[in-house]
Amino acid sequence: MRLIVLAGAFVILWFLALQILLPIGIRLSHDGVGDPGAPANPRMALKLALATVAAATMWMIFYTLVLLRVIDI
């Protein structure tokens, strides 16, 4: 059960970090080709990598608090 909670915490933190990072640095494409609301260069690989690093950092803090018995799961 503890492993499921820790894995679930990582997934939640990852999606939270991704949702925060998605709108950063978006420039709309104004070249007249395709959807005018679509971003010109979304840089998804960079955002996925940054979300993973941010989630891992937040998860390590969470896990440290669990190990120190500040948070009981």
PyMOL commands that set and color helices and strands:
alter all, ss='L'
color gray80, all
select helices_A, chain A and resi 2-21+44-67
alter helices_A, ss='H'
color red, helices_A
deselect
rebuild
show_as cartoon
